[in-house]
Amino acid sequence: MNESLNFLIGLAMGLNLLALGSSRLPAVIRAMSLQGMALGLMPLLMEDHFDWRVSLVAVATVAGKGFVIPMLLRRAMRAAQIDREMEPFIGFVPSLLLGAGGTIAAVALARQLPLLPEHAGSLLVPGALASVLTGFVLLIGRAKAISQVCGYLILENGIYLFGLLLIKSTPLLVEAGILLDLTVGVFVIGIIVDRIQRAFDSLDTRKLTTLRE
Amino acid sequence: MILILDVLLHLAIWLLLAPLLPGIINKVKAWVAGRRGPPVLQLYYDLAKLWRKGVVLSTLASPGFVIGPAVGWIAVLGAAMLLPLGPAGAVLSFRGDVLLMVYLLALARFCTAWAAMETGSAFEGMGAAREVSYAVLTEAAIIAAVLSLSVQSGSTSLVAMLAPAAGAGAMLLAAGLFTVLLAENCRVPFDDPNTHLELTMIHEVMVLDHSGPPLAVILHGAAIKLLFFAVLLTEAVLPLGKLSPAAAAGVLLAGVMVVTVGVGLVESLLARLAFRRVPLLLTTAFLLCLFALLMAWKGGAE
């Protein structure tokens, strides 16, 4: 069980790297949605016996993060006619190295944390920290609003990984609520992106700092 | 007697099967493009033709011009002898042979670059410089991959390292090693084996002045290197040690085929990267292998 869980977390860590290293927006969206799907499968692996509520959460997560949210983002991209090149503040190689350094630090740090013995062997905590750090780097280091949304979603994936530690004690309602909030959030951002594009003729967040009458 | 037969069998597999891979890659490329393409055995014909031809030697070139390809070929073959072939095992296996493998690959690269610079042509020097600068990153990735396998299996012998599965980091290792395979064998997106523009060639420009038997040796060495990396990738990711010998041989063959067809598809569907983008992709490959090492180190501590 731990083995296949670690395998999926490894996949998520690799996708973090791809998101940091790719220079095209669709590639980042794809990396993010694949990561969401990998994360969505994890609750199924963590349960020893079949539980319909956990399966429901898993299916909803895979559908939401793997299909609905990427679709909303792609539609926003099409509607606002954003070109797919990213504009990095932090170059790709430095952000890759930052993300990798963060992951290594997360793995080293997780050994020092007082975890429950059943979680000591799994990579859940380092994987969660690594995704959160990757999300931060993407949020800080990219100029376009859509890529910042992707950074935010990867950050949320990290928090979701943390949440998996408590899956047995979190009510279904909380999980469903988070997922719904996220989808609505991305939906709203899709509309806002369109508005920004119309008002400023660009999605560059640097231009949002100057006020207009 | 058995030992000699074993060595001969390995030599036959490596020497005779290796030129098949470029043929299969070209067939896949032709198939995607809707052409008929050269026959799968084309490289065998090319090698036979080149072997019969004479050698054109520059008056500037020292004996290194001919010795370089020969030593490079022997080094790659030596590295191949250390790699186990599924159930057939390796010809030579001892503690720490993985280090020898890394060094033999580096020696082969050094010899090709050395022979390339012998004629004093600026293009060859440029190709050699590019090849060596890419190698800095791919070598780091190979060492990280090998370390992760060694941590996972607790051994430094290739036979023992490649028998079990790569564990939790298998996916990362597969992606990293496949990128390394493409870079090391000068395939798209790092280099285009079909290009004929000296300014953009890497491996091809290094062998531009070679002719006849030395060129045949270089081409054959490149084919062995491709097979070497395909076998390494398959064995690192799949747990061949747990299968029965016949199944392991079948899985190994299927894995090598999948890798070869994958290279062909990458070559048909991707454009070659701009030079300044290459370090980014190679750094990603290195970090993927490094993450596999992290997973082996942390995931194994249960």
Interface residues (C-beta under 8 A of the other chain):
Chain A: N2 E3 N6 F7 I9 G10 L11 M13 G14 L17 L18 G21 S23 F92 V93 L96 L97 A100 T103 I104 V107 A110 R111 A120 G121 L123 P126
Chain B: G167 A168 G169 A170 M171 L172 A175 R277 P279 L280 L281 T283 T284 L287 L288 L290 F291 A292 L294 M295 W297 K298 G299 A301 E302
